[in-house]
Amino acid sequence: MKEIDLVIDTEEIAEFFYKELAKRGYIPCEEEIFEIADITFDYLLEKCMIDEELDDEC
């Protein structure tokens, strides 16, 4: 199986969930949407679908 590079960040996940929830009539607050994004990111890590890479920028 070929390995590919894929970049996913929690801000991008948060924006996606916000748009999709808004389409369905749900408007979560900013704190809630970032919690959902963090949970989703953790789920992808737990299922070994992604690997976490930390930025070297400080």
DSSP file (Angstrom, degrees, kcal/mol; ACC not computed):
  #  RESIDUE AA STRUCTURE BP1 BP2  ACC     N-H-->O    O-->H-N    N-H-->O    O-->H-N    TCO  KAPPA ALPHA  PHI   PSI    X-CA   Y-CA   Z-CA
    1    1 A M              0   0    0      0, 0.0     2,-0.3     0, 0.0     0, 0.0   0.000 360.0 360.0 360.0 136.9    0.0    0.0    0.0
    2    2 A K        -     0   0    0      1,-0.0     2,-0.4     0, 0.0     0, 0.0  -0.579 360.0-136.3 -81.4 137.1    1.3    3.4   -0.9
    3    3 A E        -     0   0    0     -2,-0.3     2,-0.3     2,-0.0    -1,-0.0  -0.771  22.1-169.7 -93.5 137.2    1.8    6.0    1.8
    4    4 A I        -     0   0    0     -2,-0.4     2,-0.5     2,-0.0     0, 0.0  -0.888  23.8-117.0-123.2 156.7    0.7    9.6    1.2
    5    5 A D        +     0   0    0     -2,-0.3     2,-0.4     2,-0.0    -2,-0.0  -0.814  35.2 176.0 -92.2 130.3    1.2   12.8    3.1
    6    6 A L        -     0   0    0     -2,-0.5     2,-0.6     2,-0.1    -2,-0.0  -0.997  16.7-153.7-136.9 128.5   -2.0   14.4    4.5
    7    7 A V        +     0   0    0     -2,-0.4     2,-0.4    43,-0.1    -2,-0.0  -0.913  19.5 169.2-108.4 122.8   -2.1   17.5    6.6
    8    8 A I        -     0   0    0     -2,-0.6     2,-0.3     4,-0.0    -2,-0.1  -0.999   7.4-175.6-130.8 129.9   -5.1   17.8    8.9
    9    9 A D     >  -     0   0    0     -2,-0.4     4,-1.9     1,-0.1     3,-0.3  -0.907  35.4-118.5-124.6 159.8   -5.4   20.4   11.7
   10   10 A T  H  > S+     0   0    0     -2,-0.3     4,-2.8     1,-0.2     5,-0.2   0.806 112.0  58.8 -66.9 -28.9   -8.0   21.0   14.3
   11   11 A E  H  > S+     0   0    0      2,-0.2     4,-2.3     1,-0.2    -1,-0.2   0.914 107.1  47.4 -65.4 -40.8   -8.9   24.4   13.0
   12   12 A E  H  > S+     0   0    0     -3,-0.3     4,-2.1     2,-0.2    -2,-0.2   0.903 112.9  48.9 -65.2 -41.2   -9.8   23.0    9.6
   13   13 A I  H  X S+     0   0    0     -4,-1.9     4,-2.7     2,-0.2     5,-0.2   0.919 110.2  52.0 -63.2 -43.7  -11.8   20.2   11.3
   14   14 A A  H  X S+     0   0    0     -4,-2.8     4,-2.6     1,-0.2    -2,-0.2   0.917 109.4  48.9 -60.2 -44.9  -13.6   22.9   13.4
   15   15 A E  H  X S+     0   0    0     -4,-2.3     4,-2.3     2,-0.2    -1,-0.2   0.910 111.6  49.9 -61.9 -42.5  -14.5   24.9   10.3
   16   16 A F  H  X S+     0   0    0     -4,-2.1     4,-2.4     1,-0.2    -2,-0.2   0.944 113.0  45.1 -61.7 -49.0  -15.8   21.8    8.5
   17   17 A F  H  X S+     0   0    0     -4,-2.7     4,-3.0     1,-0.2     5,-0.3   0.892 111.1  53.8 -64.2 -39.2  -18.0   20.8   11.5
   18   18 A Y  H  X S+     0   0    0     -4,-2.6     4,-2.6    -5,-0.2    -1,-0.2   0.951 111.4  45.1 -59.3 -49.1  -19.3   24.3   12.0
   19   19 A K  H  X S+     0   0    0     -4,-2.3     4,-2.0     1,-0.2    -2,-0.2   0.921 115.9  46.1 -60.5 -45.3  -20.4   24.6    8.4
   20   20 A E  H  X S+     0   0    0     -4,-2.4     4,-1.0     2,-0.2    -1,-0.2   0.895 114.1  47.1 -67.9 -40.3  -22.0   21.1    8.4
   21   21 A L  H  <>S+     0   0    0     -4,-3.0     5,-2.9    -5,-0.2     3,-0.4   0.894 110.3  53.6 -67.2 -38.6  -23.8   21.6   11.7
   22   22 A A  H ><5S+     0   0    0     -4,-2.6     3,-1.5    -5,-0.3    -2,-0.2   0.894 104.0  55.8 -62.0 -40.1  -25.0   25.1   10.6
   23   23 A K  H 3<5S+     0   0    0     -4,-2.0    -1,-0.2     1,-0.3    -2,-0.2   0.818 109.2  48.3 -58.8 -30.5  -26.5   23.4    7.4
   24   24 A R  T 3<5S-     0   0    0     -4,-1.0    -1,-0.3    -3,-0.4    -2,-0.2   0.345 126.5 -99.7 -95.0   4.8  -28.5   21.1    9.8
   25   25 A G  T < 5S+     0   0    0     -3,-1.5     2,-0.5     1,-0.3    -3,-0.2   0.589  83.6 123.0  92.0  10.8  -29.7   23.9   12.0
   26   26 A Y      < -     0   0    0     -5,-2.9    -1,-0.3    -6,-0.1    -2,-0.2  -0.910  37.0-172.6-108.0 130.9  -27.2   23.6   14.8
   27   27 A I        -     0   0    0     -2,-0.5     2,-0.1    -3,-0.1    -9,-0.1  -0.812  11.4-170.4-123.5  90.7  -25.1   26.6   15.8
   28   28 A P        -     0   0    0      0, 0.0     2,-0.1     0, 0.0    -6,-0.0  -0.417  27.0-107.8 -76.6 155.1  -22.5   25.6   18.4
   29   29 A C     >  -     0   0    0     -2,-0.1     4,-2.2     1,-0.1     5,-0.2  -0.327  35.8-101.0 -75.1 167.5  -20.4   28.1   20.2
   30   30 A E  H  > S+     0   0    0      1,-0.2     4,-2.0     2,-0.2     5,-0.2   0.886 122.0  52.5 -58.5 -42.5  -16.7   28.4   19.4
   31   31 A E  H  > S+     0   0    0      1,-0.2     4,-1.7     2,-0.2    -1,-0.2   0.907 110.0  48.8 -61.7 -42.2  -15.6   26.5   22.4
   32   32 A E  H  > S+     0   0    0      1,-0.2     4,-2.2     2,-0.2    -1,-0.2   0.910 109.9  50.6 -64.7 -42.8  -17.9   23.6   21.6
   33   33 A I  H  X S+     0   0    0     -4,-2.2     4,-2.1     1,-0.2    -1,-0.2   0.867 109.8  49.5 -67.8 -35.3  -16.8   23.4   18.0
   34   34 A F  H  X S+     0   0    0     -4,-2.0     4,-2.4     2,-0.2    -1,-0.2   0.833 108.8  53.6 -72.2 -30.5  -13.1   23.2   18.9
   35   35 A E  H  X S+     0   0    0     -4,-1.7     4,-2.4     2,-0.2    -2,-0.2   0.920 109.2  48.7 -64.3 -43.4  -13.9   20.5   21.4
   36   36 A I  H  X S+     0   0    0     -4,-2.2     4,-2.4     2,-0.2    -2,-0.2   0.910 111.4  50.1 -61.8 -42.5  -15.6   18.5   18.7
   37   37 A A  H  X S+     0   0    0     -4,-2.1     4,-2.5     2,-0.2    -2,-0.2   0.916 110.7  48.9 -63.0 -43.7  -12.5   19.1   16.4
   38   38 A D  H  X S+     0   0    0     -4,-2.4     4,-2.6     2,-0.2    -2,-0.2   0.905 111.5  49.6 -62.6 -41.5  -10.1   17.9   19.2
   39   39 A I  H  X S+     0   0    0     -4,-2.4     4,-2.3     2,-0.2    -2,-0.2   0.913 111.3  49.4 -63.3 -42.9  -12.2   14.8   19.8
   40   40 A T  H  X S+     0   0    0     -4,-2.4     4,-2.3     2,-0.2    -2,-0.2   0.917 111.2  49.0 -62.9 -43.8  -12.3   14.0   16.0
   41   41 A F  H  X S+     0   0    0     -4,-2.5     4,-2.0     1,-0.2    -2,-0.2   0.921 111.5  49.6 -61.8 -44.7   -8.5   14.5   15.8
   42   42 A D  H  X S+     0   0    0     -4,-2.6     4,-2.7     1,-0.2    -1,-0.2   0.875 109.0  53.3 -61.6 -37.9   -8.0   12.2   18.8
   43   43 A Y  H  X S+     0   0    0     -4,-2.3     4,-2.2     2,-0.2    -2,-0.2   0.928 108.0  49.4 -62.7 -45.7  -10.2    9.6   17.2
   44   44 A L  H  <>S+     0   0    0     -4,-2.3     5,-2.5     1,-0.2     6,-1.1   0.878 112.9  48.1 -62.6 -37.5   -8.2    9.6   14.0
   45   45 A L  H ><5S+     0   0    0     -4,-2.0     3,-1.6     3,-0.2    -2,-0.2   0.932 110.7  50.7 -65.0 -46.5   -5.0    9.2   16.0
   46   46 A E  H 3<5S+     0   0    0     -4,-2.7    -2,-0.2     1,-0.3    -1,-0.2   0.857 110.1  49.2 -62.1 -36.4   -6.5    6.4   18.1
   47   47 A K  T 3<5S-     0   0    0     -4,-2.2    -1,-0.3    -5,-0.2    -2,-0.2   0.376 112.6-121.2 -84.2   4.7   -7.6    4.5   14.9
   48   48 A C  T < 5S+     0   0    0     -3,-1.6    -3,-0.2     2,-0.2    -2,-0.1   0.802  76.3 128.2  59.5  31.4   -4.1    5.0   13.4
   49   49 A M  S   <S+     0   0    0     -5,-2.5     2,-0.3    -6,-0.2    -4,-0.2   0.725  75.9  18.0 -85.0 -24.1   -5.6    6.8   10.5
   50   50 A I        -     0   0    0     -6,-1.1     2,-0.4    -9,-0.1    -2,-0.2  -0.935  69.7-135.5-139.7 162.4   -3.1    9.7   11.0
   51   51 A D        -     0   0    0     -2,-0.3     2,-0.4    -3,-0.1    -6,-0.0  -0.960  26.8-121.9-117.4 140.0    0.1   10.4   12.9
   52   52 A E        -     0   0    0     -2,-0.4     2,-0.5    -7,-0.1    -2,-0.0  -0.686  26.8-173.3 -85.1 130.4    0.6   13.5   14.9
   53   53 A E        -     0   0    0     -2,-0.4     2,-0.3     0, 0.0    -2,-0.0  -0.992  15.9-140.4-122.4 127.0    3.6   15.7   13.9
   54   54 A L        -     0   0    0     -2,-0.5     2,-0.1     1,-0.1    -2,-0.0  -0.661  21.8-114.4 -87.8 140.3    4.4   18.7   16.0
   55   55 A D        -     0   0    0     -2,-0.3    -1,-0.1     1,-0.1     0, 0.0  -0.458  10.8-147.2 -69.2 142.9    5.5   22.0   14.4
   56   56 A D        +     0   0    0     -2,-0.1     2,-0.3     2,-0.0    -1,-0.1   0.460  66.2 112.8 -87.4  -2.4    9.1   23.0   15.1
   57   57 A E              0   0    0      1,-0.2    -2,-0.1     0, 0.0     0, 0.0  -0.551 360.0 360.0 -74.2 130.8    8.0   26.6   15.0
   58   58 A C              0   0    0     -2,-0.3    -1,-0.2     0, 0.0    -2,-0.0   0.328 360.0 360.0-133.4 360.0    8.3   28.4   18.3
